[in-house]
Amino acid sequence: MKKRTDRWRAAVACIALCGVLTACGQKEKVQDLTESGITAEASEGENGGGSGGEPEIKIENGSKEQQAAGTQGADSSGAGENGNRIIRDQTFEANLNPLGKVTFVSYEPEAGENSTADARFELKDGDRTIAVLDGVYKDNNREKERFQKVEAVSFPDYNSDGFNDIIIICSYLPMSGTEGGRSEVRIYSGSESGAFTLEKGLSETADSALAEKTVQSVLGFLGEGKKNEAPAGWKQAYIDYLQAQDIEEWVGYQLIYLNDDDIPELVKIGNSEAVGCMIAACADGSVVDNQLNRLYFSYIEKGNLLCNSEGNMDNYYDLVYTMTDGQLSLVASGYYGAKDNSKLEFDENGDPIYQYEWNGKLMSREEYSRALNAVYDTSKARDGYAWEQYLSREQAIQKISEMQQ
């Protein structure tokens, strides 16, 4: 009886030792992946159950919307492909038309004081590379300067063809070390096939024209080719439009100058948060409606940037838009709040502790503020209207009729 008990105890000890060794191996594997900027998640079975098989590998960081405007800075970590490291601050998930949900990955070149290798950019579907963006120079090597960092990435539709484009801003240092660094703009146009073409001439022109290179300034430059003169008939188009509005649904109106042409945009202020605000813009002789979420927004006058900042019940957002041909398109998005406001926690100052996410990436409150201001300079922003200081429908018609054509 004693011999059988001893044999049973030995078997149990052996099983426990195997379990410990297996767990240690899994922990090291997950740690290796995490340090490289990649997470491993157990994939579910075909019917959604079970956790067998190898882990599914996917890049960290994500974006809810297609228009991710870049955050500043380029701290990098994690081994990437071909010896390059993933720049995690400039790696995003994006919903790009026509590709759908993909991951935009920025790679830092191999370190080296005399290295002229440039950064590399890819689009991935899971662990499959579906596109590699062309470099500025042959073999993706600079001539007389070395890569410093990726300053910003954005996915607008700057040419309004219905397909997302890509704007990248990188900074470089001279190899000689006798001159200061510089920033460089890259503009890639998207297409129906999902391919991206480096618009080298347009990129070089933007570089020459812009003293300060930001996503905002590049988008402003790309809109400069449009007519600045107001076409005939826009006043009557607005007047006819206003006369058809429901005076009960819209409590007031305001005229703003969002882009840099001579035609104002018409703000329609709803009678409730559910109705929200609407931005009406005159394009090609007709009026285009753009619905915002709820009532509050700000904008940068003549800067062609508008931020819809709203929310409730401890769930808030900052949605940044630009306007092309009367249509607003999203260039960046941020969300913050509490997952469960019934269990809200507060810091030492009595402020609620929220989770902050910019273009799909979790970050601190301070990082969120920096990321927002990298795209939308809040110091230059002004309120879309002042409550109860707006125009009535008749006043708006009168003001428009008195404006120069």
Buried (B, 14 or more C-beta within 10 A) or exposed (E): EEEEEEEEEEEEEEEEEEEEEEEEEEEEEBEEBBEBBBBBEEBEEEEEEEEEEEBEBBBBBBBBBBBBBBBBBBEBBBBBEEEBBBBBBBBBBBBBBEBEEBBBBBBBBEEEEEBBBBBBBBBBEEEEEBBEBBBBEEEBEBEEBBBBBBBBBBBBBBBEEEBBBBBBBBBBBBBEEEEEEBBBBBBBBBEEEBEBEBBEEBBBBBBEEBEEBBBBBBBBBBBEEEEEEBBEEBBBBBBEBBEEBEEEEBBBBBBBBBBBBBBBBBBBBBBEEEBBBBBBBBBEEEBBBBEBBBBBBBBBBEBBBBBBBBBEEBBBBBBBBBBBEBBBBBBBBBBBBBEEEEEEEEEEEEEEEBBBBBBBBEBEBEBBBBBBBBBBBEEBBEEBBEEEEBBEBEEBBEBBEEBEE
